Amino acid sequence: MLGKNVTIEILGTLSDKRLYTGHIIGSKDLRQVYIITDDEIHGVIDCTIIAAAVGEVSSATRLIASPMGEVFYEPEIEQRLSMTSLQYKKISCIYEKSCGAVIYRYNERNDPRILLVKNHNGKCWTFPKGHIESGEKEEETALREVLEETGLHVEIIPGFRRISTYRPFGKIRKTAVFFLARADKSVVSMQQSEIDYYLWVSVDEALRMCRHDNDIRILREVKKLI
């Protein structure tokens, strides 16, 4: 059901009207669906199934929808589900958001070098990033993930924020937000559970090594600034 467009009849609201209950019109499954929105809704509305709160058994799984065009990520969904007594072991969500940084430093010849990493699950060189957590701002996530994955304390350069969107598989829709950040040292302490390799390379080398169009686009913009 994830990613499916459905028509839902609104049955009621919970708490501050940011979480509604309803049922899918025409569905044989009579279990109620939760609807997350930032607007007041009523009657019948077209929605997308954006997540499933997976229970210990399939009958305990609850579908979560939002009006078509509204995007919610896992931390926000978890926060709103906390208004209920629903028990679940995990959330499967079609929207995923991560934040990270294109990190650079200057070598002894004052030439800029870009940090590229290759993680366990990736086949390509890219930039440090990770999933946003509940209550975090984008820059906070980027700084935390950079520190966790590389051990580097970096300074985010104001005015640079670029978005990369892609669908790696199935219905999952990923959004990655990248900032530009400067490091004062070259020694990287890799997070062994996440990162396999790292390299400091020139911008032109980074452009040759990166394979994703979004990464190349962002690097070309970075090259103009540093």
N, C-alpha and C positions, 0 to 999 in steps of 0.2 A: 504493500500500500504506500510505502514511502515515495513521495514525489507525485502521487496521484491527485488529480483535481477532482473534487467532489462537491456536492451541494449539501449543506448542513442546515437543519432546522435548529435554531437556538432555543434551548429549554430554560436556561437560567444563568445567573452570574454568581461568581464567588468573590468575596472580599471587595476590592476597590474597582470592580468592573474591568480589570485587565485580564481576567481569566473567566471564560464562560464554559458552560456545558451544552452539549447538543447531541444529535444523532444524525448519521448519514442517511439521506433520503435514498430509498431504493436498496439499501444494504440489508442482508439477512442477519448480519451481526447487530444485535440490539444494544450492545454495550455503548455507554455514553462516550463521547469524544470530548476532550478539552480543546477549547479554542483560545489562542493567545492573540491579543490585539492591543493596539494603543488607542483604539477608538471605541465609542459606544455602538454596539450592534444589537440587532434584534430581528425577529422574523426568520427568513430564509436567506442564506448567503453563500456565495461560491468561495470555496477555500482550497488550499493545498495541504495535504498531509505532510508536515515538515519533520515530524519526529515520532518515536515510539518509546514510551517508558516501559522497558522490558522487565517483567516480573519473573519470579522463580519458575512459574509454569506459564504456558502460553495464554491460559484463560485470565491471567492477572495482568497481561500487557495492556497498556492504555495508549491509544493513538492520540496525537496532538496535532492540531491543525492551526493555520493562520489564514486570514483573508488573502485572496490571491494578490501577490505583489508585496506583501509584508514579509520581511526577513527577520528571523530571530535565531540567535546562536545558542549553543548548549548552556552557557552560564546563565543567560537570561531565562531560558526555559526552566532550568533547575530552580532559580530564584522564585519563579511564579508557582511552580509545583509545590514549593515549600508551604504555600498557603493551604494545601490540602493534606489529607491523611494518607495519600497514596504511597504505597511501599513499592520500591523497584530496585533492581540491582544495577542497571545502567540505562543510559539514554542513547538511542541511535538517532542521529540527526542528519538531514540532508545538507544543512548549511554548516560549514566549518570555517572558523576564522583564526588566523595566526598572525603574529607580528614579529618583526625582526629588523635587522639593519644590514646595510652595506657598510662594512667597516674598512677604513683606510688608515694608513700611517705613512709617515715620510721616512725613508731610509737615510743613511749617512750622507748620501749625495743629494738629498732633498728631492728624491723621486718618489711619487706616490705608489704605494703598494696596496692591493686589495686582498682581503682575507676571503678565501673560498673554503668551504667545507663539504665533505661527502658523508652523509649519514648512513645508518645501517640499512634503511629501506630504500635509499635512493641510488640510482645509477649515475647521476650527473652531479657535477660540481654546482654549488649554489651558495646561498648566504644563510647565516644562523637565523633561526626563527623557531617559534613554538606557539602552542595554542593559548589563547587568551583565557584567563581565569576569572571567576566571579569577582566583581568589584574592581577589577583592574582597568586602568586607562591604557590606550594603545601603547604609548611610550613606556609605561611601566612594564608592560608585558615584554616589549622589545629589550629593555635593559635587563630584566630578569633572565630572559632566555639567553641573551648574549653571555651574561655572567655564568649561568649554569653550564652552557655548552662549551665555552671557551676560556672561562676564568678571567676574562678581560673586563675591566671597568672602563667604559667608553663614554664619550661626550656626544650627545645627539646635536647635530647641526640644525639650527632652526630653519624652517621654511621648506624643508624637503620631506615630502610624504608621497609615496607612490603606491598604487594598488595593483595587485596582480590577481586576476581571476582565472580559474581553470577547472576542468572536470577530469580528474585523474582516472576515474572508473565509475561505471554505473550512473546512479542519480546524484552522487555526492557533488556538491558545488562548493569549491574552496575559494576563499578570499584571503590573500596574504597582503599585509600592509608593511611596507619597508620604509625605514628612515635612513638617513645618512649619519654615520657616527665615526668619530675619530678616536683612535687608540694611541696611547703614549708608549706602549711597549710591544715587542714582537713575540714574546714568549706566550704560547697558548697552552692552557691546561685542558685538554680535551675531556669532555664528559664521556667516559668509556661506554656507557649504556646507550649513547645516542650517536656519537661521532666516530667514524673510522679513520678519516684522514683530514688534514688541513694543509693549506699552502698560502704563502704570501706571494702574490704575483703582480706584475704590472697590469695596468688597465687593459692594454691591448692583449696581453696574454689571457686575462680573464674573459675578454670578449671571444677569444678563440676557444676557450675551454668550456664555457657555458653553452648549454644546448637548448634551453627553454627560451622561446621568443620573448617572454615577459622579462626574464633576467637580462637578456641582451638589451632590450629597450631601456631598462632602468640603468644599466651600466653605461650606455651611451649618454644618458643625461648626467650621470655622475662624472663622466670624463670631462664634461664642459665646466664643472664646478671646481674640480681639484687639480 
